[in-house]
Amino acid sequence: MSTPTPAGPPLGTAGPAEPDPPGKRRSLVRHADFRRLWVGDAFGQLGFQLTSIALPVLAVRDLDATEWQMGLLTAAETAAFLVIGLPTGAWVDRMRKRRVLVTADLVRAATLAAVVALALTGHASMAVLYAGALVMSVATVFFDVAHQSYVPGLVGLAHIGEGNAKLQATQSVAGVAGPALGGALLRVVVAPVLLAVNVVTYLVSALALSRIRKVEELPPREDRRPLKDEIAEGLGFVLRQPLLRRIVACTAIGNLFTAAAGAVTVIFVLRTLGLDEAAYGTVLSASAVGGLLGAVASDRLVRWFGEGRVIPLSALAFAPGAALTPLAAVLPFPPQATLIAGGALFFFAVVVYNVAQVSFRQRVCPPPLLGRMNASVRFIVWGTTPIGGLLGGWLGHTYGATPTLWVAAAGSVLAALPVLLSPLLRMRELPGAPAPV
């Protein structure tokens, strides 16, 4: 969720990787290293989307997973954010971020390859999926923290908004192509074969990222302080920023209830609604068009409403989108249509929200603190996800999938309150200068 400029500052400083012509701002499409990052991110996101279909389908269809087991699987997929989320930021700030990204991709490819081999030989079990999800979770923590800390130094602060919008657009395109491809493949291949395709996408991502030419400078070793002090500095920065605290609270609560819904969504679609795997892929693909539209529209919405107002207004749209999922079981419309409408609205709102809040976070943070700030934010906002997975699994096991989805929709209302009841609604512009540490 980084090389010296002509003036000489290290990676992560405010200077752009390559200076724009005087009086002219060059598009990142012409930035060779950003293109390599963009390609790597595209294949990584495509792989993630394929996994998001194949792994739950493998668990529900092939291993007959219960709601509680799906909750455990959801928790395993993000447990590392809660366990190692804080120190990861300090570790990443001491490393070359491109190397972290490539290594994480290779670890994810190797882990999925092992799961595929066990599944194809009849040795897969829920324990295997839990273990694989945990390893993937650790690699993803390192990848996401390094990725968000890498972008500002690679493109420069003036291009952060454009870079994030392009990366969000890529995620949305992958959200369209991944489920569509996954749903189509599930008509003719088993879920483990779909996971094998994902192995290839992570390898392509690693190759593209390894070709980035910009050389990173590591912070001098003599500048390093005890790890606990660096962790406290990153967490302290987040907690001292009033607007950042509100945004983090909104995201954390939203992720808690999104994970609770995610634990039972596949069971709801395949068992309660009786749709097949291909129909599930079609729903996800069509819904993700909303995310693509959100990425395309985010800059314009910021110009119309202001960067500050866009954050609470987009958060307000989370709940209606989430509520349409359980409504698919009772409304007098084809369930696929209702699911698509809800998913499209939800993804549109999430992408607009993320473009605005991630750009704000990257601008307001001093460059040397980016890794620790991003890790602290992700520790809080993703640390609620395994808790949400367990909550969704318990609610699904106790009350069923549909009531669990209603609880999650109500939780989306709670998620919006920290930013709705804040100065953000009155602010067109958000602070952009790095704050003193």
C-alpha positions, 0 to 999 in steps of 0.5 A: 500500500524509492534514488537520488535526485539530481540535487542528491537527496536519498530515496523517499525525499520530495524530489522527483526521480527525473525532473519535469521540464521547466513549466511543464509537468510530465505524465508518469506514463513517460516515467520508465521506472514508474511503468515497471512498477505499474506493470509489476503492480498490475500482475500482482493485483491480477494474481491477488484477484485470482487467489480471492476466487480460487482459495475460497472456492477450493475451501468451500467446494473441495474441502466443504469448509464451514462458516467458522473455518472460512472465518479462520481462513480470512483471519489467517490471510491478514494475521501478519498485519496484527503480529508483525505490522509495527516492526515491519515499517522500521525494518523496511525503512532500513532496507532497499524497498525494491528488493523487499518487493521482489522478495515478497513476490517470490515468496508468494509464488513459492507458497502458492506453488506448494499449495497447488502441488498438495491440492493436485496430489490430493493432500490439501486440507484446511490446515494447509490453506491456513499455513499457506495463507499465513505465509502469504500474509507475512509476505504481503505485509512486507510488500504493501508497506514497502510499496506505499513507501516506495511510490513517493521517492520514485515519482516525487511528491508532485506526482503522488496523486497521479501515481496513486490514481494510476495504481488504483485504476490498475487495481480496478482493472485487475478487479474486472479482469481477474474475476472474469478470467477466474470465473471463466477458467473455473468452468473448465479447470479446478481451483488448484489450476487457477492458483497455478496461474496465480504463481505465474502472475507473481513471478511476472510481477517480480521480474518487472519490479527487478528491472527498475533502474533507480538506485536506492540509498540506504539510511546511514547505519549510524543514524539508526536507533533502537527498533522500539524507538523507531516503532514508537516514532512511527506510531506516535506520528499517526496518533498525533495527527488529528485528521490522520487519526480520524481516517485511520479509525474509519478505515480500521472499523470498515476493514473489521466489518468488511472482513466479517462479511468476507468470511461468509460471502462465498458461502452466501453466494454459492449455498444460500443463493445457489449460484455457481463459481462462474456466476460468482466470478461474473458478479465480482467482475461486473462489480469491479467496474465500479472501482474502475470508475472510481479511479477514473473519477477520483481526481475530478471529484476532488476538484469538485468537492475538495480533497477533504470533503471527498473522504467522508462523502465516499465513506458514507457510500460504504453502507448502502453498497454493503447492504445490497448483498444480503438484500439479494436474497429477498428483493424481487430482482435477479440476485446477480443484478442486486449483488453487482449493483451493491458491489459496484457502489461499494468498490466505487466508494472505496477506491475514491476514498483510498486515492484521497486518503493515501495521497494525504498520508504520503504528503503529510509524512516526513519522507524518512518516516514513510515506512514506519508511518505506513506500517503503523497505519496498516497495523491498525487498519489491517490489524482489525481484519483477522478479528473481523474474520473471526467475528464473521466466522463466529456469527456465521456459525451461530446465526447464519451467513445472511444475518452476518452480512446485515451486521457487517452492513450496519458496521459500515455505518459506524465506520463512516462516523469518525470522518463524518463527525470531523472537520473534513466535511468543511475542508476543501484542501488538506495539509500537504507539507511534511510535519515536523517529527 
